[in-house]
Amino acid sequence: MIKIIASRKSNKKRFTYGPVPSRRLGYSLGIDIVPFKTCTYNCIYCQLGRTTAQTKRRKRYIAREGVLAELRKILEPKTRIDFITFSGSGEPTLNTEIKNLIRDIKKITDIPVAVITNSSLLFRKDVQKSLLNADVILPTLTTVNYDTFKKIHRPFPSITVKKIIDGLIKFRRIYKGKIFLEIMLIKGFNDSTEEILALKNVIKKIKPDKIQLNTVVRPPGEEYAHPLTLKELNKIKKIMGRNCEVIAEFKKNDNISKREGINEMIIQYLKRRPGTQKDISKSLGINQNEIVKYFSELLKKRKIKKRIYRGVIFYERL
């Protein structure tokens, strides 16, 4: 389902960002409901860098009234939105308001709601109940091995991979929406045949609607977190079976035209994640040759900076 919304350029956004192109959901309006890098994990592959506030405590980090007020202001018929997505710069299930936010969003729009989660709190019944009204849940499971789990995620001490697996299985039994299970694959960590076969056996019990293979495509928190090749991902896809897919590069939306405030839109994009000129030209619908001048201006003004990762130039907000 596609609805059309846009932000008023006079209003500064605190809780929402985008829409940005998502390889999993199309054009996604993101909602960020926890402070920056507040998470249960400290993943070696995280594109936002190392976790600065590691916790498992659920609380009202951000009041829903502010989020809803901002969302109401940007619901206008101008820009394509495929999903309203809870994700952002931390683990969204840490906010105890997520249940009420999902409920209230569905009262003001019929745009489907998705939640991207690292799965770490899904063993909790209160978290499971909080997510029941979402249309799509996108949890992550990287391994079933205790040591591998600790090396990749560096979790809050009491969080274990067994709890996560049990939580995913139990959640599937009560959840009526769709589950797109992400497997984040890191070279030399969880890509062995033994790891993949063990994952496959557990995933049969979780019964996701889709299995989505991902790898390190943006600068990670740790330089030693390396990606798999497309050939390697496709080999794992064959092992996993028919409902498995490699998350493909996002395709261009030719209907989005040049608009005012391009510099601000670039900054808003980079506020949430590093990106290449190609990424952002696709997001904004601007020719890559044309968008170069905006990057040059932002670099001169010291609004953004370059970072080279595996020979590719990424940009980050300063």
C-alpha positions as CSV (number, residue, x, y, z in Angstrom):
1,M,0.0,0.0,0.0
2,I,1.3,3.5,-0.9
3,K,0.3,6.7,0.6
4,I,1.5,10.2,-0.1
5,I,3.0,12.5,2.6
6,A,5.5,15.3,2.9
7,S,7.1,17.5,5.5
8,R,6.7,21.2,5.8
9,K,10.1,22.7,5.1
10,S,9.6,25.4,7.8
11,N,9.4,22.8,10.5
12,K,12.5,21.1,11.9
13,K,12.0,17.4,12.4
14,R,13.1,15.9,15.8
15,F,11.6,12.4,15.7
16,T,11.0,11.6,12.0
17,Y,13.4,11.4,9.0
18,G,13.0,10.7,5.4
19,P,11.4,9.3,3.5
20,V,14.6,7.4,2.7
21,P,15.0,4.5,0.3
22,S,15.0,1.2,2.1
23,R,16.2,-2.0,0.5
24,R,13.5,-3.9,2.5
25,L,10.5,-1.6,2.6
26,G,10.6,0.8,-0.4
27,Y,10.3,4.5,0.6
28,S,10.2,4.6,4.4
29,L,9.4,7.4,6.7
30,G,11.5,6.7,9.8
31,I,10.6,7.3,13.4
32,D,13.3,7.5,16.0
33,I,12.1,7.0,19.5
34,V,15.2,6.5,21.6
35,P,18.2,8.8,22.1
36,F,21.2,8.4,19.7
37,K,23.0,5.0,20.2
38,T,20.8,3.9,23.0
39,C,20.8,0.1,22.5
40,T,21.0,-3.3,24.0
41,Y,23.9,-4.2,21.6
42,N,27.2,-2.7,20.6
43,C,27.4,-4.4,17.2
44,I,30.7,-4.5,15.3
45,Y,28.9,-3.8,12.0
46,C,26.7,-0.9,13.1
47,Q,26.8,1.9,10.6
48,L,26.2,4.5,13.4
49,G,29.4,3.5,15.3
50,R,29.8,2.2,18.8
51,T,27.0,2.2,21.3
52,T,27.3,5.1,23.8
53,A,24.4,4.1,26.1
54,Q,24.1,0.4,26.4
55,T,21.1,-0.7,28.4
56,K,18.2,-3.2,28.5
57,R,16.0,-0.9,30.6
58,R,12.7,-0.1,29.0
59,K,11.2,3.3,29.7
60,R,9.5,6.4,28.2
61,Y,12.6,7.7,26.5
62,I,10.6,10.0,24.3
63,A,7.0,11.0,24.8
64,R,4.6,9.9,22.1
65,E,2.8,13.3,22.1
66,G,5.8,15.0,20.4
67,V,6.1,12.2,17.9
68,L,2.5,12.3,16.9
69,A,2.4,16.1,16.7
70,E,5.3,16.0,14.3
71,L,3.8,13.2,12.3
72,R,0.5,15.0,11.9
73,K,2.2,18.0,10.5
74,I,3.9,16.1,7.8
75,L,1.0,14.1,6.5
76,E,0.4,15.9,3.3
77,P,-0.2,14.6,-0.3
78,K,3.1,15.2,-2.0
79,T,5.7,12.6,-1.3
80,R,5.6,8.8,-1.7
81,I,5.7,6.8,1.5
82,D,5.4,3.0,1.5
83,F,5.9,2.4,5.3
84,I,6.1,4.3,8.5
85,T,9.1,2.6,10.2
86,F,10.3,2.5,13.8
87,S,14.1,2.3,13.5
88,G,16.6,5.2,13.6
89,S,19.6,5.5,15.9
90,G,18.9,2.9,18.7
91,E,16.7,-0.1,19.6
92,P,13.1,1.1,19.3
93,T,11.6,-1.5,21.6
94,L,13.4,0.1,24.5
95,N,10.8,2.8,24.5
96,T,7.7,1.7,26.4
97,E,5.6,4.1,24.3
98,I,6.0,2.0,21.2
99,K,2.7,0.1,21.7
100,N,0.7,3.3,22.1
101,L,2.5,5.0,19.2
102,I,1.7,2.1,16.8
103,R,-2.0,2.3,18.0
104,D,-2.2,6.1,17.6
105,I,-0.4,6.2,14.2
106,K,-3.0,3.7,12.9
107,K,-5.8,6.1,14.0
108,I,-4.4,9.0,11.9
109,T,-3.2,7.2,8.7
110,D,-3.6,3.8,6.9
111,I,0.1,3.8,5.9
112,P,1.4,0.4,7.1
113,V,3.7,0.4,10.2
114,A,6.9,-1.5,10.4
115,V,9.3,-2.1,13.3
116,I,13.0,-2.8,12.7
117,T,14.4,-4.5,15.8
118,N,17.5,-6.3,16.8
119,S,15.3,-9.0,18.5
120,S,17.1,-8.7,21.8
121,L,13.9,-8.0,23.9
122,L,11.5,-10.1,22.1
123,F,11.6,-12.8,24.8
124,R,9.7,-10.3,27.0
125,K,5.9,-10.6,27.0
126,D,5.4,-6.9,27.3
127,V,7.6,-6.3,24.2
128,Q,5.7,-9.0,22.3
129,K,2.4,-7.4,23.1
130,S,3.7,-3.9,22.2
131,L,4.3,-5.0,18.6
132,L,1.2,-7.0,17.8
133,N,-0.5,-4.2,15.9
134,A,2.4,-3.5,13.6
135,D,2.0,-4.7,10.0
136,V,5.5,-5.9,9.5
137,I,8.3,-6.8,12.0
138,L,11.8,-6.9,10.8
139,P,13.9,-8.7,13.4
140,T,17.6,-9.7,13.2
141,L,19.1,-13.1,13.9
142,T,22.8,-13.5,13.0
143,T,23.7,-16.8,14.6
144,V,22.7,-19.5,17.0
145,N,26.1,-19.9,18.5
146,Y,26.8,-18.3,21.9
147,D,30.4,-17.2,21.2
148,T,29.6,-15.9,17.7
149,F,26.7,-13.9,19.1
150,K,28.9,-12.3,21.7
151,K,31.6,-11.4,19.2
152,I,29.2,-9.8,16.7
153,H,26.8,-8.0,19.0
154,R,28.7,-7.5,22.3
155,P,25.3,-7.5,24.0
156,F,24.2,-6.3,27.4
157,P,25.5,-9.0,29.7
158,S,22.2,-10.7,30.6
159,I,21.0,-11.0,27.0
160,T,21.6,-14.4,25.4
161,V,21.1,-15.8,22.0
162,K,18.9,-18.6,23.5
163,K,16.5,-16.0,24.9
164,I,16.3,-14.3,21.5
165,I,15.6,-17.5,19.6
166,D,12.9,-18.5,22.2
167,G,11.4,-15.0,21.9
168,L,11.2,-15.1,18.1
169,I,9.6,-18.6,18.2
170,K,7.0,-17.5,20.8
171,F,6.3,-14.2,19.1
172,R,5.6,-15.9,15.7
173,R,2.9,-18.0,17.4
174,I,0.9,-14.9,18.5
175,Y,1.8,-12.4,15.8
176,K,-0.6,-12.2,12.8
177,G,1.5,-9.8,10.7
178,K,4.5,-10.4,8.5
179,I,8.0,-11.2,9.7
180,F,11.0,-10.4,7.5
181,L,13.9,-12.0,9.3
182,E,17.3,-10.3,8.6
183,I,20.5,-12.3,8.7
184,M,23.4,-9.9,8.9
185,L,26.4,-11.8,7.5
186,I,30.0,-10.8,8.4
187,K,33.0,-12.4,6.7
188,G,34.8,-14.9,9.0
189,F,32.2,-14.6,11.8
190,N,28.9,-16.3,10.8
191,D,29.3,-17.3,7.2
192,S,30.6,-20.9,7.6
193,T,28.5,-23.8,6.3
194,E,28.1,-25.0,9.9
195,E,26.8,-21.6,11.1
196,I,24.4,-21.4,8.2
197,L,22.9,-24.9,8.6
198,A,22.4,-24.3,12.3
199,L,20.6,-21.0,11.6
200,K,18.4,-22.8,9.0
201,N,17.3,-25.4,11.5
202,V,16.3,-22.7,14.0
203,I,14.6,-20.5,11.4
204,K,12.3,-23.4,10.5
205,K,10.8,-23.0,14.0
206,I,10.5,-19.2,13.7
207,K,8.6,-19.5,10.4
208,P,9.3,-16.0,9.0
209,D,7.5,-14.8,5.8
210,K,10.9,-13.9,4.4
211,I,14.5,-14.5,5.1
212,Q,16.6,-11.5,4.0
213,L,20.4,-11.8,3.7
214,N,22.4,-8.7,4.4
215,T,26.0,-7.8,4.8
216,V,28.2,-4.9,5.7
217,V,27.5,-2.3,3.0
218,R,28.3,0.9,4.9
219,P,31.2,1.9,7.1
220,P,30.9,-0.3,10.2
221,G,31.6,0.4,13.9
222,E,34.7,-1.8,13.7
223,E,37.0,-1.8,10.6
224,Y,37.4,-5.6,10.9
225,A,33.8,-6.2,10.1
226,H,34.0,-7.2,6.4
227,P,31.2,-7.9,3.9
228,L,30.5,-11.0,1.9
229,T,30.5,-11.0,-1.9
230,L,27.3,-11.3,-3.9
231,K,28.4,-14.7,-5.0
232,E,28.8,-15.8,-1.3
233,L,25.4,-14.4,-0.4
234,N,23.8,-16.2,-3.3
235,K,25.4,-19.5,-2.2
236,I,23.9,-19.0,1.3
237,K,20.5,-18.1,-0.3
238,K,20.4,-21.5,-2.0
239,I,21.1,-23.2,1.3
240,M,18.3,-21.3,3.0
241,G,15.6,-22.1,0.5
242,R,12.8,-20.6,-1.5
243,N,11.6,-17.8,0.9
244,C,15.2,-16.4,1.2
245,E,16.4,-13.4,-0.7
246,V,19.5,-11.3,-0.9
247,I,18.6,-7.7,-0.2
248,A,19.0,-6.0,-3.5
249,E,20.2,-2.5,-4.3
250,F,17.3,-0.1,-4.2
251,K,15.9,0.9,-7.5
252,K,15.5,4.5,-8.6
253,N,12.2,6.2,-8.4
254,D,12.0,8.1,-11.6
255,N,9.0,10.1,-10.4
256,I,10.8,12.1,-7.8
257,S,11.9,15.4,-9.2
258,K,14.3,18.1,-8.1
259,R,13.0,20.3,-5.3
260,E,13.9,23.1,-2.9
261,G,16.0,22.6,0.1
262,I,18.4,20.0,-1.4
263,N,21.2,20.8,1.0
264,E,18.9,20.3,4.0
265,M,17.6,17.0,2.6
266,I,21.1,15.8,2.2
267,I,21.9,16.7,5.8
268,Q,18.8,15.1,7.1
269,Y,19.7,11.9,5.2
270,L,23.2,11.9,6.6
271,K,22.0,12.7,10.1
272,R,20.8,9.1,10.4
273,R,23.3,7.1,8.3
274,P,26.4,7.5,6.2
275,G,25.8,7.5,2.4
276,T,27.4,7.8,-1.0
277,Q,26.5,10.4,-3.6
278,K,24.8,7.6,-5.5
279,D,22.7,6.6,-2.4
280,I,21.5,10.2,-2.0
281,S,20.9,11.0,-5.6
282,K,18.6,8.0,-5.7
283,S,16.8,9.1,-2.6
284,L,16.2,12.6,-3.8
285,G,15.7,11.7,-7.5
286,I,18.5,14.0,-8.6
287,N,21.0,13.1,-11.3
288,Q,24.3,12.1,-9.7
289,N,26.3,14.5,-11.9
290,E,24.1,17.3,-10.7
291,I,24.2,16.5,-7.0
292,V,28.0,16.8,-6.9
293,K,27.7,20.6,-6.6
294,Y,25.6,20.3,-3.4
295,F,28.1,18.0,-1.8
296,S,30.9,20.4,-2.7
297,E,29.1,23.3,-1.1
298,L,28.3,21.3,2.1
299,L,32.0,20.2,2.3
300,K,33.2,23.8,2.0
301,K,30.7,24.9,4.7
302,R,31.9,22.0,6.9
303,K,28.4,20.6,7.2
304,I,29.5,17.1,6.1
305,K,32.7,15.1,5.8
306,K,34.1,12.3,3.7
307,R,35.1,8.9,4.8
308,I,36.6,6.2,2.7
309,Y,35.6,2.6,3.3
310,R,36.8,-0.3,1.2
311,G,37.6,2.2,-1.6
312,V,34.2,3.8,-1.6
313,I,33.6,7.4,-0.6
314,F,30.9,7.8,2.0
315,Y,29.7,11.1,3.5
316,E,28.7,11.8,7.1
317,R,27.2,14.7,8.9
318,L,29.5,16.8,11.1
